[in-house]
Amino acid sequence: MINHKLTVYSLAGILVIIGIVYCLVANSEYEDSKELSDMGIKGETAEKQFEASFFVFSGIVNIVLAVLVIKSDRSVVPYLISGGISAVLIAIYVASRTVGVPVVGVEYYIGRLDMISKILQAVVIVLSGISIHSIRNSRALEKII
């Protein structure tokens, strides 16, 4: 049986790292937005500002989820939310690179931070599943005893 505390702290640490990565991406988008604005390119500037805001929000959400995971008292809710949000963010990323998403359209660049965040989000999904399984098993065991 996997040590639940180890899983919880690993998951929380990864969520914090994802939050930091998203804030770094947001900073990059903001810098791009400033450069485009200085060149007088308005349409791209609005898109970059939207992306920067989205990435800041995603970063904050991941950090808040890390706190909720640590503070959860054997509740599966933070794990369901963490895994669900990670899955949605991966789906949005895939859509943005294939069919396009509103405001942004189709992006053709796949960056290093993009890949790092997607790999870490896949790990979040796995660790969330492991944690949910562990909590449900311990609850079932408590009912038997």
Salt bridges, closest charged atoms under 4 A:
GLU29 OE1 - LYS48 NZ 3.14
GLU31 OE2 - LYS34 NZ 3.77
ASP32 OD2 - LYS48 NZ 3.86
ASP114 OD2 - ARG97 NH2 3.27
